[in-house]
Amino acid sequence: MTNRFLRPPVGLALAYLPLLALLAAPLAGQITIPPDTVTTLSVDQPLGGFGNIGGVTTDALGFVYVANFRDAVWRIAPDGTARKLTDALYGASGNAVDARGDLYQSNINGNSISRITRTGQLETFVSEGLSGPVGLTFDDDGNLYVCNCSAGTISRVTPDGAVEEFARSPLLACPNGIVRDDEGDFYVVNFNSPDVVRITSDGTVHPFTQVTGAGGNGHITFARGGFFITQFRGHAVYRVSRDGAATRIAGDGVREVRDGTADQARFSFPNGIAAGARGNVLWVNDLVGPYNGGEPTQIVLRRIRLVTLADVVSNELAGIDASGADSVVREVYEAYTEAKPWDDTRGDAIFKAYQLLSTGGITAALALFGANAERHAEDSSSAYHLGEAYRFTGQPERAAAQYRRVLKLDPEYPQAAERLKLVEGDRD
């Protein structure tokens, strides 16, 4: 199997390591790596009051629902137009959409859950048995799971509105956000602790990981095989892989509203977070103005932040530095490819590996080239670039083995036979 898109430019001859910097430019023209970006979508409808950072959720049609932690919730259409669904809520916090497309909205101050039907009808779904409800999520049977921040528990609500305790644990410290993954387990983030916990279908609570640095987190969503978490007080967004490794993907910890590349963009108390229906974007709700009052002025939110998920995930590779050990690099690479199961990750990996070589990160580069070639064992281009890495680092026997593999996979691969003769000559 050959991906000619990843083949090197014909005639490119590099004999030694310092010239690797020249290799990056031709490759960049063939391997497109889009920038990691955070942008702001302006919303015409103002959200009144200082507490305007409630939950965010999406539906299968591409609509985004944004609550203001006070009395209102908005629906943003795929074309960016906003419609206020209601302003009769009481502490509009977490939310979720069921299989029919109805919106369920927590009222943290009212200890209740409202339901807004597709036709816009507002009704009370649950009015008893909850304590400071915030995050919501559904299972396949239509049961609703509720984070009770005040009680430190998770409730399960049946489709007919019956409430029962589902989980209780000291690990639940104001549980704020909850999501169900593709394996049927629930993952919860705490507002008052850095713990992220996993809850199995029988209600057993297990430690999972911690997203440390700011005392607690906001909400959580699941997309592309990983979890995305807002760090409320840390003004950042994190990705957590299946093994619990947490990587900051956007925001640098400084409170500011600033768009741009993910490593330069900034957030202001990000709280609600939801992945788009296709798993390619994140919607993040953050704050305009002072937090928890402090000023008598009315604060108005006219935006929601949009993070391009497919681009931001590639920032994980950018986090590999020249001093990265083999095992660390391979772990990051596995998390990266796991997060992009339907994307071709070879281009990003090869480009990043050449960057590492050009800065002297030989161990890290070889680990990344090797991991990529192993994952794509039938791809002649991945084998070729691993051979190039061995050649550049003075390992002609290993380079020759890779070039032979290339020619076995694709006898017409440009330069492979030439390179094989070159390295075999070096051994004579």
N, C-alpha and C positions, 0 to 999 in steps of 0.2 A: 504494500500500500504506500503510495507516494502522495504527498501534498506539495505540489509544485509551487504553491504560494509561499512556502517556507524555504524554498531552495535559495542558496546564496547567489549573489550576482555572478554571472559568468566572467571569468577573467580576474576575479579578485584574488590577489596573491599576497598573503601576509606571512612573513617568515619568523617574526618574533613578537613577543608580548607587547612592547610599547606601542605597536601599531594597531592594537586591538581597538583603540579609540576610533580609528578610521573605519573599522568594521561596523560599528554601531550605526553610523549614518546611512550606509546603503541598506542595512537591515531595517532601519526605521521606516524607510520608504516602502517596504514590502509588508512588514508586520505592523499593523495598525494597533496602537495601544491608546484608547481614548483617555482623556484626562478624567480624574476623579473630580466630580463636581457637586456642589450644593447650590441650589438656586431658590429663589423666593417667588411664590405665586401670590400675587396681590388678590385680595378678596374685597369686593366692594362693600359687603355688609359689615358694619362694625360690630364687634363684640364688646358690650359695655362692661365697665367695672374693672377692678384691678386684678381679680382672680380669673384669668382667661387662659388657663393652660390645662384643660381637661383631656379626656381621652380622644383617640383618633381610631377610626376603623374604616374598612372599605368593603364594597360588595362585588359580586361577580360581574356587574355591568360597568365597573370602573368609577362608581361614585365614591366620594370620600366624605365621611361624617366627622365633624369637629365639634367637640363640646367646650364650653367656656368656664367650667367649674363653678358656674353660678346658676343662671336660669335658662340658658339657651343652648341649642344645638343647630348646626348648619349642615346642609348637604351641598357639596361642591361637585358639579357635573364634570364630565371628562373635558368639556371645552373651557373650564375654568370659571363658569358663572356660579354664583352662590345663592342659595335660598335658605332663609331661616325657617326651620321646620316647626319650632315652637320656642316660646320664652316663658313657659309655665313649669319649668323644672325647679329643683331645689338642691343645688350643688351638683351640677351635671358633670360627672367624672368619667369613669370607664364606660365603654360601649361595645356592642357586638351586633352582627347581622346574622339572622338565622337563615335556614335553607329556603324559606319562602321570600326572603328579602325584607322582612320586618326588622326595624332597628330597636334594640333593647338598650336603655340608657339608665345607668346607675344615678341615684340621687343620694350623695354621701350625707347630706344634712337631713334628709328625710327618711333615711333607712329604708329606702324603697327602690323599686325598679319600674320605670315607665316603658311602655311599648308604643312605638309609632309605626303604624302600618304603612304599606306601600302607597295607600291612598291618602296618607297624611293624618289619619285619625289617632289622637293621643288617648291612651288609656293606662290605667295602673295595672301592672302585671303582678307585682309582689308588694305588699304593704306591711308585712310582719315577718319576724324571724331573722332579720338581717341587722348588722351592726357596723355602720360606716362602710357601705358597699362601694367598691371602686372597680377593679378590673373584672371583665366578663369574658367568657369563652364558651363555646358549645361543643358537645360530643356528637357522634354520628346518629345518636338516637334522639337528638333534640333536647337533651338535658342541658341546662344552663349552669355554669360554675361561676361562683361569685367570690371575690376576695373581700373578706370582712376586715378592714383595716383596724377598726377599734377593738374587735374581739380576738384578732390573731388567728382566724380560722378561715376555712374555705367551705362554702355551702354549695349544695347541689339542689337545683330547682327543676322539678319535673315540668314537662310541657303544659300541664294543667295548673302550675303555680304552687305546688306543694314544696315546702322548704325542709331540707334535712342537712345535718352537719356531715360533710364529706371528709374533711381533714383538719387535724389540730396538732400543733407541734411547737415547741419552744423556738424552732427555726423560723417560724412565721412571725416576723416583727413588723407589724403594719403591712401585711401583704397588699401590694398595690397593683401589680400587673400579672396577668396570667395568659398562657397560650397553650394550646394542645398541639403536639407535633404529629408527624406523619406515622409514628409508631404507636400512637394512642396514649402517650404519657403527657402529664401536665407539668409545665415549668412556671415557677412563680418568682417574681422579684419583690424584694422588700423595700419600703420607703425608709425604714429606720435601721437597716443593716445592709451590708454589702452582699449578703447571702443570696444565691440563686438556688432554689430547691427543685427537686424532681418529685412528682407525686404519681404513683402508679394507680392503675384503675381501681384498686381496692382501697385507696385513700391513704396508703402508707407514704410518709414523707421521708425523703432521702436527701442528704447533702449532695449538691451537684458541683458548685463552684462559687467563687466570689468575684465580684467586680468592685475592686477596692479603690480607695483614693478620695471619696467624697461622702462617705457615711451612709449612703443609701442610693436607691435607683428609682426610676420612674415606671416605665412600662416595658413590655417585651412583645416581640412578634417573631414569627418563624417563617423563613423563606430560604429556598435553595440549600436545604440541608443544614442550616445553621440558625442561630438565634441572634436577634438584634435588640439591643437594650439601650434605653436612654439613661444617661447618668445625670439626674436632675441637678444636683448641686455641683457636679463636675463639668457641666456645660459641654457634654460630649456624647457621641454615639459609639457603642461597642458592638463587635461581633463576637459571639461565643460559639466555638465549634463543638461537635459532639463529645469530644473528650474533655470539655470544660476550659479549654484555653481561650482567654479573653484578649482581644486585640482592639485597640481604639482605632476606628476607621474614619472618624470625622470629628472636628472640634479639637481645640488644644487646651481646654480647661479654663480659658479666659472668657468671661461673660461679655459678649458683644454679638450684634446681629450683622454678620458679614458673609456674603456669598463668595464663591470661588472654588478652587480646588479643595478637595476634602482635607488636605493637610493644612490649608490656610483658612478655610471657612470657620466661623465661630457661631455658637448658639447661646441662647439666653434662657436658662432653666428649661431645657427640653423635657417634655413629659410624655404626652401621647405619641405613639409610634405605630404605624401599620404598613405592611407591605402591600403593594398593588396586586391585583388579581393574577397577573402573569409573573409575579415575583421579580420584576425588573426595576422597581423603584421603592423607596421608603418615603412615607409621609410623616413629618415630624411637627408637632405643635410646640412652639415655645413662646416666650413672654416678651411683650413690649411694656416698658415702664418699670416702676419699682415692684419688688416682690413683697407680698403681704402688706400692701398699703404703704404707709410712711409718708405719703403725700396726699393732699386733699383733691388732687386733680383726677379727672376721669381718664383711665387708660383705655386705649382703643387698639384692638388687634385687627390688622388688615392684611394678614398674610398667613400662609402655612409654608413650611420649608419642604423642599423636594430634594431628596438624595437619590442620584442615579445608582441603583444598587449594583448593577453589573460592573460599573466602573469602579465603585468604591471597594468592592471585594478585591480587585486587583491591587489595592493598596497594601494588602497583606504581603505580597511579594516585595513591594517597595520597602517593607520593614526588615528584610534580610540585609544585614550589613556584611562588610568584607571579613569580619571576624567570626561570622557564624559557623558553628560546629556542624559537622555532617548530620548528626541526629536532629539538631534543631532545624536546619534547613529542610530536611525531609519532612519533618512534622508540619512545618508551615506550608510546604508544597502540598501535602496531603489535605490539609484543611482548606487550602485555596481551591484545589480541584474538586473537593467534596462540595464546596459552596457553589460551584458552577457546573452542575452535572450535565447540562445540555450545551455548554459552550466549549469551543475549541481553545484550550488553555495553552497549547504548545507555543504559540507566538510570544505570549507574555513571559513564559518561563525561559525560553531561549534568549530573548532580548535581555531580560534581567541577568541571566547567567553571564552573558558577554560583558555587561556593565561591571559585574563583580570581578571578572578577569582583568578588565582594564584598570581597576583600582587595586589590584594585587590580592584580591580575595580568592586565592586559588582553591583552598579547601571548600569554601562555600560555593564557588562556581562549579567545581566538579560534582559536588553533591547535588546541585540543582540540575545540571546537565544529566547526571546519572539517573536521578529520580524521574525526570521527564522521559528519558529513553526507556526506562523500565516500564513505565505506565503505558507508553505507546510503542510496544515492542515490535509491532509490524509496520512502523512508520520509518521509512528510509531517511527522512530529513532529521528526525530526532537522533538517530544513530550517527548520521554524518556530523552533526554539530558536537556530539560527545567525542567523536574522533578528532575533530578540530581542537577541542579543548585539551585532549591528551597530547596532541601534536604541539600545541602552543606551550605546554608545560613540560616538554622534554620527556615524554613517555611514548616513544615510537612503537613499541610492541603493542601496547594497548590501543594506540591510534590505528595501527594496521588491522587489528581485530575488528574495530568498528567499521573501517572502510570496506573490509571484506563482507561484513554483514550488510552494509549499504548495497553493495553490488549484487548480493544474493537476493535482496528484496527488490532491487531495481537496477538491472544491468546497464541501463542507459543514464543513470544518475550523473549529472554534470560534475566534473572534477574529482569524483571518487576514485577512479582508476589512476588519475594523475597523482592524487595525494598518496595513494597506496604505494606507487613507485617511489615517490619522494621519501616516505618514511622508511621503506625497505632499504633504500639506498643509504639512509642515515645509519642503518644498523650494520651495514657491510664494513 
